[in-house]
Amino acid sequence: MTLRAAKIAMVCAAALYYSLVVFNNLTDYDTNFQFVRHVLSMDTIFPGEHSVWRALTAHSWHTLFYGGIIVWESTSALLCWWGALQMAKAMKRSAETFHQSKNIAIAGLVLGLLLWLVAFIAVGGEWFLMWQSKLWNGQETAARLFVIFAILLVFLALPDAEAQP
């Protein structure tokens, strides 16, 4: 039961993290909006960069991207909370039942992983060349969070044995 409890606790920790990120993005909207604005505008990348044609400078694009990120984070949080609840309900049931109860949490973690890999590392980092900015570079944070949540996903996905008497 200890490993099952640990898995539930880790999924709750992921859900808490995403919930706090959403809370911060909604209550201090402008701080992270500025991050998105600068990355999409490509206004702090290397001077003379030939790829600046990719820049999206319209406020509507910034709002759309930032709103999409908040929805993405919210969905990850909700799936993780829901998944943790499903796992808690199945905690004392068979190993197969408990393993099946992880599906929603796994979906939440995978969605969160995709956020860091697709939105921040691929799109922000490579398409909008965020890695070139000294001020608005979230690559290290995105990579760190990707690794943390990937390890959590691997831990969660490990099969569970039947409880020993």
Helices and strands as residue ranges (DSSP letters): H 2-27, H 29-41, G 50-54, H 59-90, H 95-101, H 103-114, I 115-127, G 130-132, H 139-157
